[in-house]
Amino acid sequence: MNKEVFDLNIDDTLYETKLTKKFASRKPYIPHNPKLVYAFIPGTIREIFIKPGQLVEIGQDMLVLEAMKMKNLIKSAIRGKILKVHVQINQTVAKNELLIEYE
């Protein structure tokens, strides 16, 4: 256990506290990058409608991710140029795996 004591200020009241092991070893916060598209659920890539270098508009179909017999259509959230498609048809992907990268 971490024996180091830290000061914590809540509503102008100063407290002393120790950090738990879980808190001390937590993952750092990483802000969302709109130029990276990740799988929101594990599944299989069934169709890809885009290719590197292609310009896409907001709402344009990019690929189909099949999960639990449901086909999820992944659409572009931003307008931009595709830098790289990191998946292939019939590839199995894990949750939070990188699918598409914009320039």
Sequence and secondary structure as in RCSB ss.txt:
>XXXX:A:sequence
MNKEVFDLNIDDTLYETKLTKKFASRKPYIPHNPKLVYAFIPGTIREIFIKPGQLVEIGQDMLVLEAMKMKNLIK
SAIRGKILKVHVQINQTVAKNELLIEYE
>XXXX:A:secstr
    EEEEEETTEEEEEE  HHHHT        TTEEE SS EEEEEE   TT EE TT EEEEEEETTEEEEEE
 SS EEEEEE   TT EE TT EEEEE 
